[in-house]
Amino acid sequence: YKMTFGFRRFSRLLSIVILAILAGSGHLIINTPNQAFTQLSQASGQTKAQEGRSPASSPSEPANKKEVVFPRHDNVIPSVTFSPDGKRLASAGDNVVKVTDLETGKEVLKLKNSRGMHFFSVAYSPDGRMLAGAQSQLKEKTSQRTGDTTITTLFYYGEVLVWDAQTGAIKAKLNDDNNPAWALAFSPDGKWLAVATGPIPEEKDCPNCPAFWEITLWDTESWKPVR
């Protein structure tokens, strides 16, 4: 009796659910439980058939769409930066900084290095008027033996070039006692240029290595190191 009562209750609930679904679709049809099960089976079969069909082919891309190819560097590219307006991309690679028009893919500027140095970083000023590149080159090696450990420190010389971002004309050359220039960044207000500098010890895990790391702040109006 309990099983029969439970089945009847389940059938009524199922009929209500089917009625609600069909009413929501705009077709008011009253079904018996058996008819409901039959329609559910048919609907399930239709769904599986639709899933088995191959998806409709997507519309082809416009025929006038062109592939944009950027100019290559001859070696590793350690740094890239977008212009503030998003129209250009500056890339530092080996001995040059290239500025590329992002819409056409054409190289609009090719900025050369100083004294055979290699570029490691490039950055636009916030207003997009200036472009700065950090470059360095190995100057000498020194070795110091402490107990059973020999520490070799690499000393580099370097220079930061600041260009007019539109014409490529050099606006400033920043050289602080021939120290290297590894990375740089403009402050959000454009008043400061931070340059990472300092020699590099080959023994990275040595706490007493004879090397230092510094950040020099330059004033972008006078182009003097102020901190």
C-alpha positions as CSV (number, residue, x, y, z in Angstrom):
1,Y,0.0,0.0,0.0
2,K,2.8,2.4,0.9
3,M,4.6,1.6,-2.4
4,T,1.4,2.2,-4.4
5,F,0.7,5.5,-2.6
6,G,4.3,6.6,-3.2
7,F,4.1,5.8,-6.9
8,R,0.8,7.7,-7.2
9,R,2.3,10.7,-5.4
10,F,5.4,10.6,-7.6
11,S,3.2,10.4,-10.7
12,R,1.1,13.4,-9.7
13,L,4.2,15.5,-9.0
14,L,5.7,14.5,-12.3
15,S,2.5,15.5,-14.1
16,I,2.6,18.9,-12.4
17,V,6.2,19.4,-13.5
18,I,5.5,18.4,-17.1
19,L,2.4,20.6,-17.1
20,A,4.4,23.6,-15.8
21,I,7.2,23.1,-18.4
22,L,4.7,22.8,-21.3
23,A,2.7,25.8,-20.1
24,G,5.9,27.9,-19.9
25,S,6.6,27.0,-23.6
26,G,3.2,28.3,-24.6
27,H,1.6,24.9,-25.2
28,L,-0.8,23.9,-22.5
29,I,-1.2,20.1,-22.8
30,I,-2.4,17.9,-19.9
31,N,-0.6,14.5,-19.9
32,T,-0.9,11.3,-18.0
33,P,2.2,9.9,-16.3
34,N,2.7,7.4,-19.0
35,Q,2.4,10.0,-21.8
36,A,4.8,12.2,-19.8
37,F,7.4,9.4,-19.7
38,T,7.0,8.8,-23.4
39,Q,7.5,12.5,-24.2
40,L,10.5,12.7,-22.0
41,S,12.1,9.8,-23.7
42,Q,11.4,11.3,-27.1
43,A,12.8,14.6,-26.0
44,S,15.9,12.9,-24.7
45,G,16.4,11.1,-28.0
46,Q,16.1,14.3,-29.9
47,T,18.7,16.0,-27.7
48,K,21.2,13.2,-28.2
49,A,20.6,13.3,-31.9
50,Q,21.3,17.0,-31.9
51,E,24.4,16.5,-29.9
52,G,25.6,13.9,-32.4
53,R,25.3,16.3,-35.3
54,S,28.4,18.2,-36.4
55,P,28.4,21.9,-35.4
56,A,27.5,24.4,-38.0
57,S,30.6,25.9,-39.6
58,S,31.5,29.3,-38.3
59,P,31.4,32.2,-40.8
60,S,34.7,32.7,-42.6
61,E,36.9,35.6,-41.6
62,P,36.7,38.7,-43.8
63,A,38.7,38.3,-47.0
64,N,40.4,41.7,-46.5
65,K,41.9,40.8,-43.1
66,K,45.7,41.1,-43.3
67,E,48.4,39.4,-41.3
68,V,50.6,41.7,-39.4
69,V,54.3,40.6,-39.2
70,F,56.6,42.4,-36.8
71,P,60.3,43.1,-37.5
72,R,62.7,40.6,-35.9
73,H,65.6,41.2,-33.6
74,D,68.9,39.5,-34.2
75,N,69.1,38.2,-30.6
76,V,67.2,37.9,-27.3
77,I,64.5,40.5,-26.5
78,P,64.7,41.2,-22.8
79,S,62.2,44.0,-22.6
80,V,59.1,45.4,-24.4
81,T,56.8,48.2,-23.6
82,F,53.6,49.7,-25.1
83,S,53.3,53.4,-25.8
84,P,50.7,55.0,-23.5
85,D,48.2,55.4,-26.4
86,G,48.6,51.7,-27.3
87,K,49.6,52.4,-30.9
88,R,53.2,51.5,-30.7
89,L,55.4,48.8,-29.2
90,A,59.1,49.4,-28.3
91,S,61.3,46.4,-28.0
92,A,64.9,46.2,-26.6
93,G,67.0,43.5,-28.3
94,D,70.7,43.1,-28.4
95,N,72.2,46.4,-29.7
96,V,69.0,48.2,-30.8
97,V,65.6,49.4,-29.7
98,K,62.9,49.1,-32.3
99,V,59.6,50.9,-32.3
100,T,56.8,49.2,-34.3
101,D,53.4,50.5,-35.4
102,L,51.0,48.0,-34.1
103,E,48.4,48.5,-36.8
104,T,50.6,48.1,-39.8
105,G,53.5,46.1,-38.2
106,K,56.0,48.5,-39.8
107,E,59.2,49.5,-38.0
108,V,59.0,53.3,-37.5
109,L,62.2,53.8,-35.4
110,K,65.4,51.9,-35.1
111,L,67.5,53.3,-32.2
112,K,71.2,52.3,-32.0
113,N,73.3,51.6,-28.9
114,S,76.4,53.4,-27.5
115,R,79.9,52.0,-27.6
116,G,78.8,48.4,-28.6
117,M,76.6,48.0,-25.5
118,H,73.6,45.8,-25.2
119,F,70.1,47.0,-24.3
120,F,68.4,45.3,-21.3
121,S,65.3,47.5,-20.7
122,V,63.1,50.1,-22.4
123,A,60.3,52.3,-21.1
124,Y,57.9,55.1,-22.3
125,S,57.3,58.2,-20.2
126,P,53.7,58.5,-19.0
127,D,52.9,61.2,-21.5
128,G,54.4,59.2,-24.4
129,R,56.8,61.9,-25.4
130,M,60.0,60.2,-24.3
131,L,61.5,56.7,-24.6
132,A,64.4,55.5,-22.5
133,G,66.7,52.6,-23.0
134,A,69.1,51.0,-20.5
135,Q,72.3,49.5,-21.9
136,S,75.4,47.8,-20.4
137,Q,78.6,46.0,-21.4
138,L,81.1,43.9,-19.5
139,K,84.1,46.0,-18.4
140,E,86.2,43.7,-16.2
141,K,86.2,40.7,-13.9
142,T,87.7,40.5,-10.4
143,S,88.2,37.4,-8.4
144,Q,88.6,37.0,-4.6
145,R,89.4,33.8,-2.8
146,T,87.9,33.3,0.7
147,G,88.9,29.9,2.2
148,D,87.9,27.3,-0.4
149,T,85.6,29.7,-2.2
150,T,86.5,31.9,-5.1
151,I,84.1,34.7,-5.8
152,T,84.2,36.3,-9.3
153,T,82.4,39.6,-9.7
154,L,81.5,41.0,-13.1
155,F,81.7,44.8,-13.5
156,Y,79.9,46.5,-16.3
157,Y,79.8,50.0,-17.7
158,G,76.5,51.4,-19.0
159,E,74.5,54.3,-20.1
160,V,70.8,55.3,-20.4
161,L,69.7,56.9,-23.6
162,V,66.6,59.1,-23.6
163,W,65.0,59.7,-27.1
164,D,62.2,61.8,-28.4
165,A,59.6,59.1,-28.8
166,Q,58.3,60.5,-32.2
167,T,61.5,61.4,-34.0
168,G,64.2,59.3,-32.3
169,A,66.4,62.2,-31.6
170,I,68.5,61.8,-28.4
171,K,67.4,64.1,-25.6
172,A,69.8,62.9,-22.9
173,K,72.6,60.5,-22.1
174,L,72.7,59.4,-18.4
175,N,76.0,58.0,-17.2
176,D,76.7,57.7,-13.5
177,D,80.4,56.9,-13.1
178,N,80.3,54.2,-15.8
179,N,77.9,52.1,-13.8
180,P,75.7,49.6,-15.7
181,A,72.0,50.1,-16.4
182,W,70.0,46.9,-16.1
183,A,66.4,48.2,-15.8
184,L,64.5,51.4,-15.7
185,A,61.0,52.9,-15.1
186,F,59.4,56.3,-15.1
187,S,57.3,57.5,-12.1
188,P,53.6,57.9,-12.8
189,D,53.9,61.7,-12.9
190,G,56.9,61.5,-15.2
191,K,59.2,63.5,-12.9
192,W,61.5,60.7,-12.0
193,L,63.4,58.0,-13.9
194,A,64.6,55.1,-11.8
195,V,67.6,53.1,-13.0
196,A,68.8,49.8,-11.5
197,T,72.6,49.5,-11.5
198,G,75.5,47.7,-9.8
199,P,77.9,44.8,-10.5
200,I,76.9,41.1,-10.4
201,P,78.6,38.4,-8.5
202,E,78.7,35.0,-10.2
203,E,78.3,33.3,-6.8
204,K,74.6,34.2,-6.2
205,D,74.3,32.6,-2.8
206,C,77.2,34.3,-1.2
207,P,76.1,36.6,1.6
208,N,79.5,38.5,1.7
209,C,80.0,39.0,-2.0
210,P,81.9,42.2,-2.9
211,A,79.1,43.6,-5.0
212,F,76.4,46.2,-4.5
213,W,73.0,46.9,-6.0
214,E,71.6,50.3,-6.3
215,I,68.7,52.3,-7.8
216,T,69.5,55.8,-9.0
217,L,66.7,58.4,-9.3
218,W,67.1,61.0,-12.1
219,D,65.2,64.2,-12.4
220,T,63.6,64.2,-15.9
221,E,63.8,68.0,-16.2
222,S,67.5,68.6,-15.3
223,W,68.6,65.0,-16.1
224,K,70.7,65.0,-12.9
225,P,71.0,62.1,-10.4
226,V,69.2,63.4,-7.3
227,R,69.0,60.3,-5.1
